[in-house]
Amino acid sequence: MSEEMNEYTPDLYTLVDEDGNEQTFEMLDVMEVDDQRYFALIPYQADPESMIEDDGELVILKSDMVDGEEMLVSIEDDDEFDRIGELFLKRLDEIYDGCDCEDDGCDCGYCGHDHQD
């Protein structure tokens, strides 16, 4: 498979919640703040129609070492969650809304508009 194809393949992670339920997420972004790694994910939708109808719930987790293995865990502190959430929202807005979208030759891959008209 070419590198170009891999560039547009989502980073998928299957996570298990406290009740043992598995759910697949797509990684949108990773950032390090104060020596702590944080991850922004959304529930993965394989069907394009489901993606359009999805509410776009953003899941924010942080890295924690458990028995020498990196695990993604919930952010328990409300202030920390709010602070990191705002940072991710700002970054994601810059990434995904950075497209002019008025250019018929747009190939940003983010705007979602059909420029074939």
C-alpha positions in Angstrom: 0.0 0.0 0.0 1.3 3.4 -0.8 2.3 6.0 1.8 -0.3 8.4 0.3 -3.1 5.9 1.1 -1.8 5.5 4.7 -1.9 9.3 5.1 -5.7 9.3 5.0 -6.3 6.1 7.0 -7.6 7.0 10.4 -5.7 6.0 13.6 -8.2 3.7 15.3 -8.0 2.6 18.9 -10.3 0.0 20.6 -10.8 1.0 24.2 -12.5 -0.9 27.0 -14.6 0.9 29.6 -15.0 0.1 33.3 -17.8 -2.3 32.4 -15.8 -4.2 29.9 -17.5 -2.7 26.8 -15.3 -2.2 23.8 -15.7 0.8 21.5 -13.5 1.9 18.6 -12.3 5.5 18.4 -10.6 7.6 15.8 -7.6 9.6 17.1 -7.9 13.3 16.1 -5.0 14.8 17.9 -2.4 14.3 20.6 -0.8 17.0 22.6 1.6 17.3 25.5 0.9 19.8 28.3 3.0 20.1 31.4 4.8 16.8 30.7 1.4 15.0 30.4 0.1 13.5 27.1 -3.5 14.1 26.2 -5.6 12.5 23.4 -8.6 13.8 21.5 -10.8 11.0 20.0 -14.2 10.6 18.5 -16.3 7.4 18.3 -15.4 5.7 15.0 -18.1 5.4 12.3 -17.2 3.1 9.4 -20.3 4.1 7.5 -20.1 7.6 6.0 -23.8 8.2 6.6 -23.3 7.4 10.3 -20.5 10.0 10.4 -22.7 12.7 9.1 -25.5 11.9 11.6 -23.1 11.5 14.6 -23.3 14.2 17.3 -19.5 14.6 17.1 -18.8 13.8 20.8 -15.2 14.6 21.6 -13.6 12.2 24.0 -10.5 13.5 25.9 -8.2 11.1 27.7 -4.8 11.3 29.2 -1.9 8.9 29.3 -1.0 7.0 32.5 1.6 4.3 33.0 0.1 1.2 34.6 2.4 -1.7 35.2 4.9 -0.3 32.7 2.3 0.0 30.0 0.8 3.2 28.6 -3.0 3.4 29.2 -5.5 6.0 28.2 -7.5 7.0 31.2 -10.3 9.5 32.0 -9.4 12.9 33.4 -10.9 13.0 36.8 -10.2 16.7 37.7 -12.9 19.0 36.2 -10.5 22.0 36.0 -7.9 19.9 34.2 -10.5 18.5 31.8 -12.0 21.9 31.0 -8.5 23.4 30.4 -7.4 20.6 28.1 -10.7 20.5 26.4 -10.5 24.2 25.5 -6.9 23.7 24.1 -8.1 20.8 22.0 -11.1 22.6 20.7 -8.9 25.6 19.7 -6.4 23.3 17.9 -9.1 21.3 16.2 -10.8 24.4 15.0 -7.5 25.7 13.5 -6.9 22.3 11.8 -10.3 21.6 10.4 -11.6 25.1 9.8 -8.4 26.3 8.2 -9.8 25.7 4.7 -10.9 28.6 2.6 -13.5 26.3 0.9 -14.2 28.8 -1.8 -11.4 27.4 -3.9 -12.7 24.8 -6.4 -9.2 23.2 -6.4 -9.4 22.6 -2.6 -7.8 19.3 -1.6 -7.4 19.9 2.1 -9.3 16.8 3.0 -11.0 18.5 6.0 -13.7 20.7 4.7 -16.0 17.9 3.5 -17.3 20.0 0.6 -17.7 18.6 -2.9 -15.6 20.8 -5.1 -16.7 19.1 -8.3 -19.7 21.5 -8.9 
